[in-house]
Amino acid sequence: MYERKLSRELDHEEKEMIVSARGSSNPLYVRLLLNGLELFGPHGSDQRRQWLEQTCVNNQLNVVYELLMKQWNSILLKDLFAELQERTALLEAAAVSSSTTGALSLSNDRCSQDARNSVKNALAESSGGNNNSSPPSKLSVLNSSVDHGDIESLQNTIEQRALLVRHTLSLLAVSRYGLSENDFVRLFGDSISRSVCQQLLTLLRPHLMTIHRYDCGPGSHLHHNATATLIHSSKSSGNQESTNEAIVLYDLSHNQLRLLARYGFLRDDQLRNCYYRELAIYFESMEACQRRVDELPVQLERCSMWSVLQNSLVNMKMFQLWWSERNRQEFFFYWMVLSSNCSMHDPVDDFIRSLDEYIAQEAPSTEQLLSIFLTITDFLRAWQKVDESRVVNLVLSRPKPPQLQEFLTSLGTFSTSNLSESDAERVQKEIDALVIHPEDGYYVRRWLWTQFPLIGTAFESRVFRTTASGRNVLNGDSNAGVREGVSSGPGKTISSVKKGSAKKTYHSPSFVLPKGVGKSKKSLAPTKRRPRHKVLSSLGLEGITEEIGALEFLSAENSEGSLGSVSKLEVR
């Protein structure tokens, strides 16, 4: 099969050497020998035969891998050694020329002064009378092109590249699901070019497996739907594969090579922790994606960076990926690890801080905020069941949050009255989720207490949008009836107006508007006397506080109720 794959046959003597080798009963051993032969020329190479003889003497896989690594290094360093030899030869030629020039100058000192003057005059005449314009000699060209500093820099490059195979295998050994070509290029830095990285991966490819992933890009996740979060639906948006192009990851194909890298290269604990930290820093700089979820917490746990792990668990963009059917169990696991190793952590404080930063940086809409509130509340309720021993005896000694139950209940009354049955059920579930339950523990109660102003703001905006959309429907129907009456003929005006009025009577009983909006003195449709710029066309909160009156606790005088300082309400 090997000969059919390469379309050439092995020498009979090489076959005999492989069959008679001490480790020929091991398929992996034979495979490594054949992969090593591919690194040489086809036939008749002395180096090829010498390498095979040296390898067949040993039956240990780690020894075979060491011989393979030597051959990989010789291939990677071939161009650098050629350049080093060339520069060394030029430098030696320059040294010989300088010594010859010194000998000639010593013999010239023995000549008379007249002879030296005649030589100078001859040189001046040959140069056109201007010594400064004479062309540089071969010695000066050699001295300017090659010096000891260049050779030292080239030697450092050779030493660095000689460790490249070991460094690559170590990175693959400590990674969880492998690394891509772009990952290696960024981790190597500017000292290693992409062409060298590609050459290295080509040499290692017979010993690596390729993994094609479609969920590694920054756009591979969507915001969770609030209903899916509440009912723990298995079709969470965090599990969906994105339509991005596949990213090819490389990982070690078998455990023997992983053991060689782990106990051969990474035996020192300090060196191993340096690799953990390097990958942790690399994935920390990556945008929120599934790869960051898979790799970052593992490396942070290995190198005991608990504060960074704590921040990564409460990061809002990452949290929307964490709280999915795919990652939920690992999310609980890392919280338990954090609780066991870091005593000074409070999930509520962490989420409040992270949410304040997210609001300041991303400026999310009220719908997005409401979805985040529902997700965090769902997690805290699930976490208190997993970690029940920590919160069962804690009692929140605070008064009941003002207007919480009454405010949300009143919102539910008129926000679901004009919705369909499914939408009304969804809104009611959201309201039930954001109300304190008797079985809620300390963290859930404290979270709902501190975030009540933002929760009320999100629901208030939703209520007003629902009301405004219903108002637009009424205005559209009435205007349509008027336009139909104007555009039709004289005989059709009465019937058209009746149609418009019939539509009004059909929609008006189903709306139960807030107290400020539903006053009888205010018409829903804009009149001619009202200026056009005062029509409530936007959905912002600035134009509705006076009419609805439900956000009186967030007045302008109370600056502590702003979005950026919600946590201050807890102290009051």
HELIX and SHEET records of a PDB file:
HELIX    1   1 TYR A    2  LEU A    6  1                                   5    
HELIX    2   2 HIS A   12  VAL A   19  1                                   8    
HELIX    3   3 PRO A   27  LEU A   37  1                                  11    
HELIX    4   4 ASP A   46  CYS A   56  1                                  11    
HELIX    5   5 LEU A   61  LEU A   76  1                                  16    
HELIX    6   6 LYS A   78  ASP A  109  1                                  32    
HELIX    7   7 GLN A  113  SER A  126  1                                  14    
HELIX    8   8 ASN A  131  SER A  133  5                                   3    
HELIX    9   9 LYS A  138  SER A  145  1                                   8    
HELIX   10  10 HIS A  148  ALA A  162  1                                  15    
HELIX   11  11 LEU A  164  VAL A  174  1                                  11    
HELIX   12  12 GLU A  181  PHE A  188  1                                   8    
HELIX   13  13 GLY A  189  SER A  191  5                                   3    
HELIX   14  14 ARG A  194  LEU A  204  1                                  11    
HELIX   15  15 ARG A  205  HIS A  207  5                                   3    
HELIX   16  16 ALA A  226  LEU A  230  1                                   5    
HELIX   17  17 SER A  237  ASN A  239  5                                   3    
HELIX   18  18 ASN A  255  LEU A  260  1                                   6    
HELIX   19  19 ALA A  261  PHE A  265  3                                   5    
HELIX   20  20 ASP A  269  GLU A  284  1                                  16    
HELIX   21  21 GLN A  290  ARG A  302  1                                  13    
HELIX   22  22 TRP A  306  VAL A  314  1                                   9    
HELIX   23  23 MET A  316  TRP A  322  1                                   7    
HELIX   24  24 ARG A  328  ASN A  341  1                                  14    
HELIX   25  25 PRO A  347  GLU A  362  1                                  16    
HELIX   26  26 THR A  366  VAL A  386  1                                  21    
HELIX   27  27 GLU A  388  VAL A  391  1                                   4    
HELIX   28  28 LEU A  404  SER A  415  1                                  12    
HELIX   29  29 GLU A  421  ALA A  433  1                                  13    
HELIX   30  30 TYR A  442  THR A  450  1                                   9    
HELIX   31  31 PHE A  452  SER A  487  1                                  36    
HELIX   32  32 PRO A  490  LYS A  492  5                                   3    
HELIX   33  33 THR A  493  HIS A  507  1                                  15    
HELIX   34  34 SER A  508  SER A  510  5                                   3    
HELIX   35  35 ARG A  532  LYS A  534  5                                   3    
HELIX   36  36 THR A  545  ILE A  548  1                                   4    
HELIX   37  37 GLU A  552  LEU A  554  5                                   3    
HELIX   38  38 SER A  559  GLY A  561  5                                   3    
HELIX   39  39 LEU A  563  GLU A  570  5                                   8    
SHEET    1   A 2 LEU A 208  ARG A 213  0                                        
SHEET    2   A 2 ILE A 247  LEU A 252 -1                                        
END                                                                             
